[in-house]
Amino acid sequence: MTADPVTEPSLVPITRHIWEQRYRRGGAGEASVRATWHRVAHTLALGESKAAAWEGRFLDIFEGFAFLPGGRIRAGAGTSARITLFNCFVMGVIEDSLPGIFRALEEGAITMQQGGGVGYDFSTLRPAGTRALGTGTIASGPVSFMDVWDAMCATIQSTGARRGAMMATLRCDHPDIEAFIDAKRTPGRLGHFNLSVQITQDFLEALARDAAWPLVFPAAALPNPGETLPRLWSGAAAPVPCCVLRRVPARALWNRLLHAAFETAEPGVLFIDRINEQNNLRYCERITATNPCGEVPLPPYGACDLGSINLTRLVLAPFAPEARLDTDRLAAIAGTAVRLLDNVIDASRFPLPAQAATVRRVRRIGLGITGVADAFLMLGLRYGSDASLDLAAAIMRTIRDAAYRASIALAAEKGAFPTFSREPYLDAPFILVLPADIRDGIARSGIRNSHLLAIAPTGTISLLAGNVSSGIEPIFAAELARLVRQADGATRLFTLTDVAVALWRQQQQRADGVPPAFVGAAELSPAAHLAMQGALQIYVDNAISKTINLPEDTSFEAFARIYAEARDRGLKGCTVFRPAGARSAVLTPASAAPREDALRAPHPAP
């Protein structure tokens, strides 16, 4: 049964604010959230032979915010605005020349202007101090050009209230890696970038041996190359000779990265060889960068097509002894969501032709979850407990299997993604462990989407759903103060109560207190964060955006152990945040909130 397009669901203030500021389209006559749902569902069903039926099914999963399409989908589908429906892109290989650099800058500006965040691998740019073969000029290095990108992002903000977001990566063997690691030690520098170091297996082995680590660059770009080593360099299809410019102790470089992350929260790390080894398309693409939040490793010109299932809407009899998760509904929503996200690929505009070509060749999507911690609380489970880890794994396994079966059915109906190659695809590590019926289905019909699963941070869409816990993060606090950016660039302070806590208080007829299983983010050990990410990663073919939030008084030794454990747990990346000095979080416990009148002036994005 589809939703009534006239009646409006009950909205808490934060939901109405987010909808009005980010997703409402006045020109489309949208007087209600349901009108927005209808616009999106209608647009994404247009390509179906039974459009009316699929529009109704899409509306059904939108009802109650049970399924939350990515923000760009909600904002742009069915409008005349020149914006993309993809949240983020990884951009093309940056050519190591001044024209090539500024072509890449222009492509990034165009993409951001149309609503997409961007990710770049800057490893192709010559290190500072080296001489160009053609002009004889001295290179200023990749970090100096990142400053140019940062200034561009500050000038060309994404559409509406959406802030520009960028990811920069650099190889751990690039000669400028130390400058990259230290870049954010300068207050205010590269404020629009997230930074991640590409950590290779060779580096980890050198670290284990306490060996010297060669810093190299392709010899063809340098005069008098001298000693060379073969490396599969960024942008190259096969290993190329790389000149050894110097060597540093692997342990010293690793400790430098850890100290920078401890003091500035950046850079993060990408275990890049693991990402490529586990890539379903390792036979036809190589990845060296991710989208800005890290949940989708992408090849050049790849894009994020995201949506999240809100688990809080699937808990039956919350807080009762008989509380349980409706797994049948979970699987049904996952199957419908795959079709919706696949239709986004055909409905979207693309800022650049190369993006359209890449996205349509592989039809990569990223279906994930949000409200995980709230769902645990409603079920009486403490976040991080063995029972919560087991349930998280079972939830993601259910979504994985439903999503893959839906994509196989779509392939039988509409065709497999164009670069599908049966034998190498079936030989990918993630595919090898799928249930037999799914592997048989892929062998028989192919599959519509190369990848299907990603867990995004879901910050804004979780607020839209009434302040459910974001992604797989723990509940930050029972009450919190949240700064929300408005369309004019100013910020507004909201004091919010967690959805599950609010429901429990309503049931208990009380104004305060928390359920027995409640645990705030500050009470959790780093091991609990990593355990949750690890429990889910084996069922996710893209990656997971997860921030390990630590108290300011965390010791460096404890901090350093997190990265080692992340590596040992088989994670694809790791991001750790410890507030310190002028660095603070967007979220604040309500008791520590600043006055709202001090927060209204526009200011640059962090």
JOQUI-V462555 format. One record per residue. RES is the residue in one letter. BURIAL is b if it has 16 or more other C-alpha atoms within 10 Angstrom, else e. Layout:
res=RES burial=BURIAL
res=RES burial=BURIAL
This chain:
res=M burial=e
res=T burial=e
res=A burial=b
res=D burial=e
res=P burial=e
res=V burial=e
res=T burial=e
res=E burial=e
res=P burial=e
res=S burial=e
res=L burial=e
res=V burial=e
res=P burial=e
res=I burial=b
res=T burial=b
res=R burial=b
res=H burial=b
res=I burial=b
res=W burial=b
res=E burial=b
res=Q burial=b
res=R burial=b
res=Y burial=b
res=R burial=b
res=R burial=b
res=G burial=e
res=G burial=e
res=A burial=e
res=G burial=e
res=E burial=b
res=A burial=e
res=S burial=b
res=V burial=b
res=R burial=b
res=A burial=b
res=T burial=b
res=W burial=b
res=H burial=b
res=R burial=b
res=V burial=b
res=A burial=b
res=H burial=b
res=T burial=b
res=L burial=b
res=A burial=b
res=L burial=e
res=G burial=e
res=E burial=e
res=S burial=e
res=K burial=e
res=A burial=b
res=A burial=e
res=A burial=e
res=W burial=b
res=E burial=b
res=G burial=b
res=R burial=b
res=F burial=b
res=L burial=b
res=D burial=b
res=I burial=b
res=F burial=b
res=E burial=b
res=G burial=b
res=F burial=b
res=A burial=b
res=F burial=b
res=L burial=b
res=P burial=b
res=G burial=b
res=G burial=b
res=R burial=b
res=I burial=b
res=R burial=b
res=A burial=b
res=G burial=b
res=A burial=b
res=G burial=b
res=T burial=e
res=S burial=e
res=A burial=e
res=R burial=e
res=I burial=b
res=T burial=b
res=L burial=b
res=F burial=b
res=N burial=b
res=C burial=b
res=F burial=b
res=V burial=b
res=M burial=b
res=G burial=b
res=V burial=b
res=I burial=b
res=E burial=b
res=D burial=b
res=S burial=e
res=L burial=e
res=P burial=e
res=G burial=e
res=I burial=b
res=F burial=b
res=R burial=e
res=A burial=b
res=L burial=b
res=E burial=e
res=E burial=b
res=G burial=b
res=A burial=b
res=I burial=b
res=T burial=b
res=M burial=b
res=Q burial=b
res=Q burial=b
res=G burial=b
res=G burial=b
res=G burial=b
res=V burial=b
res=G burial=b
res=Y burial=b
res=D burial=b
res=F burial=b
res=S burial=b
res=T burial=b
res=L burial=b
res=R burial=b
res=P burial=b
res=A burial=b
res=G burial=e
res=T burial=b
res=R burial=b
res=A burial=b
res=L burial=e
res=G burial=e
res=T burial=e
res=G burial=e
res=T burial=e
res=I burial=e
res=A burial=b
res=S burial=e
res=G burial=b
res=P burial=b
res=V burial=b
res=S burial=e
res=F burial=b
res=M burial=b
res=D burial=b
res=V burial=e
res=W burial=b
res=D burial=b
res=A burial=e
res=M burial=b
res=C burial=b
res=A burial=b
res=T burial=e
res=I burial=b
res=Q burial=b
res=S burial=b
res=T burial=b
res=G burial=b
res=A burial=b
res=R burial=b
res=R burial=b
res=G burial=b
res=A burial=b
res=M burial=b
res=M burial=b
res=A burial=b
res=T burial=b
res=L burial=b
res=R burial=b
res=C burial=b
res=D burial=b
res=H burial=b
res=P burial=b
res=D burial=b
res=I burial=b
res=E burial=e
res=A burial=e
res=F burial=b
res=I burial=b
res=D burial=b
res=A burial=b
res=K burial=b
res=R burial=b
res=T burial=e
res=P burial=e
res=G burial=e
res=R burial=e
res=L burial=b
res=G burial=b
res=H burial=b
res=F burial=b
res=N burial=b
res=L burial=b
res=S burial=b
res=V burial=b
res=Q burial=b
res=I burial=b
res=T burial=b
res=Q burial=e
res=D burial=e
res=F burial=b
res=L burial=b
res=E burial=e
res=A burial=b
res=L burial=b
res=A burial=e
res=R burial=e
res=D burial=e
res=A burial=e
res=A burial=b
res=W burial=b
res=P burial=b
res=L burial=b
res=V burial=b
res=F burial=b
res=P burial=b
res=A burial=b
res=A burial=e
res=A burial=b
res=L burial=b
res=P burial=e
res=N burial=e
res=P burial=b
res=G burial=e
res=E burial=e
res=T burial=b
res=L burial=e
res=P burial=e
res=R burial=b
res=L burial=e
res=W burial=b
res=S burial=b
res=G burial=b
res=A burial=e
res=A burial=e
res=A burial=e
res=P burial=e
res=V burial=b
res=P burial=b
res=C burial=b
res=C burial=b
res=V burial=b
res=L burial=b
res=R burial=e
res=R burial=e
res=V burial=e
res=P burial=e
res=A burial=b
res=R burial=b
res=A burial=e
res=L burial=b
res=W burial=b
res=N burial=e
res=R burial=e
res=L burial=b
res=L burial=b
res=H burial=b
res=A burial=b
res=A burial=b
res=F burial=b
res=E burial=b
res=T burial=b
res=A burial=b
res=E burial=b
res=P burial=b
res=G burial=b
res=V burial=b
res=L burial=b
res=F burial=b
res=I burial=b
res=D burial=b
res=R burial=b
res=I burial=b
res=N burial=b
res=E burial=e
res=Q burial=b
res=N burial=b
res=N burial=b
res=L burial=b
res=R burial=b
res=Y burial=b
res=C burial=e
res=E burial=e
res=R burial=b
res=I burial=b
res=T burial=b
res=A burial=b
res=T burial=b
res=N burial=b
res=P burial=b
res=C burial=b
res=G burial=b
res=E burial=b
res=V burial=b
res=P burial=b
res=L burial=b
res=P burial=b
res=P burial=b
res=Y burial=b
res=G burial=b
res=A burial=b
res=C burial=b
res=D burial=b
res=L burial=b
res=G burial=b
res=S burial=b
res=I burial=b
res=N burial=b
res=L burial=b
res=T burial=b
res=R burial=b
res=L burial=b
res=V burial=b
res=L burial=e
res=A burial=e
res=P burial=b
res=F burial=b
res=A burial=e
res=P burial=e
res=E burial=e
res=A burial=e
res=R burial=b
res=L burial=b
res=D burial=e
res=T burial=e
res=D burial=e
res=R burial=e
res=L burial=b
res=A burial=b
res=A burial=e
res=I burial=b
res=A burial=b
res=G burial=b
res=T burial=b
res=A burial=b
res=V burial=b
res=R burial=b
res=L burial=b
res=L burial=b
res=D burial=b
res=N burial=b
res=V burial=b
res=I burial=b
res=D burial=e
res=A burial=b
res=S burial=b
res=R burial=b
res=F burial=b
res=P burial=b
res=L burial=e
res=P burial=e
res=A burial=e
res=Q burial=b
res=A burial=b
res=A burial=e
res=T burial=b
res=V burial=b
res=R burial=b
res=R burial=b
res=V burial=b
res=R burial=b
res=R burial=b
res=I burial=b
res=G burial=b
res=L burial=b
res=G burial=b
res=I burial=b
res=T burial=b
res=G burial=b
res=V burial=b
res=A burial=b
res=D burial=b
res=A burial=b
res=F burial=b
res=L burial=b
res=M burial=b
res=L burial=b
res=G burial=b
res=L burial=b
res=R burial=b
res=Y burial=b
res=G burial=b
res=S burial=e
res=D burial=e
res=A burial=e
res=S burial=b
res=L burial=b
res=D burial=e
res=L burial=b
res=A burial=b
res=A burial=b
res=A burial=b
res=I burial=b
res=M burial=b
res=R burial=b
res=T burial=b
res=I burial=b
res=R burial=b
res=D burial=b
res=A burial=b
res=A burial=b
res=Y burial=b
res=R burial=b
res=A burial=b
res=S burial=b
res=I burial=b
res=A burial=b
res=L burial=b
res=A burial=b
res=A burial=b
res=E burial=e
res=K burial=e
res=G burial=b
res=A burial=b
res=F burial=b
res=P burial=e
res=T burial=e
res=F burial=b
res=S burial=b
res=R burial=e
res=E burial=e
res=P burial=e
res=Y burial=b
res=L burial=b
res=D burial=e
res=A burial=b
res=P burial=e
res=F burial=b
res=I burial=b
res=L burial=e
res=V burial=e
res=L burial=b
res=P burial=e
res=A burial=e
res=D burial=e
res=I burial=b
res=R burial=b
res=D burial=e
res=G burial=b
res=I burial=b
res=A burial=b
res=R burial=e
res=S burial=b
res=G burial=b
res=I burial=b
res=R burial=b
res=N burial=b
res=S burial=b
res=H burial=b
res=L burial=b
res=L burial=b
res=A burial=b
res=I burial=b
res=A burial=b
res=P burial=b
res=T burial=b
res=G burial=e
res=T burial=b
res=I burial=b
res=S burial=b
res=L burial=b
res=L burial=b
res=A burial=b
res=G burial=b
res=N burial=b
res=V burial=b
res=S burial=b
res=S burial=b
res=G burial=b
res=I burial=b
res=E burial=b
res=P burial=b
res=I burial=b
res=F burial=b
res=A burial=b
res=A burial=b
res=E burial=b
res=L burial=b
res=A burial=b
res=R burial=b
res=L burial=b
res=V burial=b
res=R burial=b
res=Q burial=b
res=A burial=e
res=D burial=e
res=G burial=b
res=A burial=b
res=T burial=b
res=R burial=b
res=L burial=b
res=F burial=b
res=T burial=b
res=L burial=b
res=T burial=b
res=D burial=b
res=V burial=b
res=A burial=b
res=V burial=b
res=A burial=b
res=L burial=b
res=W burial=b
res=R burial=e
res=Q burial=e
res=Q burial=e
res=Q burial=e
res=Q burial=e
res=R burial=e
res=A burial=e
res=D burial=e
res=G burial=e
res=V burial=b
res=P burial=b
res=P burial=e
res=A burial=e
res=F burial=b
res=V burial=b
res=G burial=e
res=A burial=b
res=A burial=e
res=E burial=e
res=L burial=b
res=S burial=e
res=P burial=b
res=A burial=e
res=A burial=b
res=H burial=b
res=L burial=b
res=A burial=b
res=M burial=b
res=Q burial=b
res=G burial=b
res=A burial=b
res=L burial=b
res=Q burial=b
res=I burial=b
res=Y burial=b
res=V burial=b
res=D burial=b
res=N burial=b
res=A burial=b
res=I burial=b
res=S burial=b
res=K burial=b
res=T burial=b
res=I burial=b
res=N burial=b
res=L burial=b
res=P burial=e
res=E burial=e
res=D burial=e
res=T burial=e
res=S burial=e
res=F burial=e
res=E burial=e
res=A burial=e
res=F burial=b
res=A burial=b
res=R burial=e
res=I burial=b
res=Y burial=b
res=A burial=e
res=E burial=b
res=A burial=b
res=R burial=b
res=D burial=e
res=R burial=e
res=G burial=e
res=L burial=b
res=K burial=b
res=G burial=b
res=C burial=b
res=T burial=b
res=V burial=b
res=F burial=b
res=R burial=b
res=P burial=b
res=A burial=e
res=G burial=e
res=A burial=e
res=R burial=e
res=S burial=e
res=A burial=e
res=V burial=e
res=L burial=e
res=T burial=b
res=P burial=e
res=A burial=b
res=S burial=e
res=A burial=e
res=A burial=b
res=P burial=e
res=R burial=e
res=E burial=e
res=D burial=e
res=A burial=e
res=L burial=e
res=R burial=b
res=A burial=e
res=P burial=e
res=H burial=e
res=P burial=e
res=A burial=e
res=P burial=e
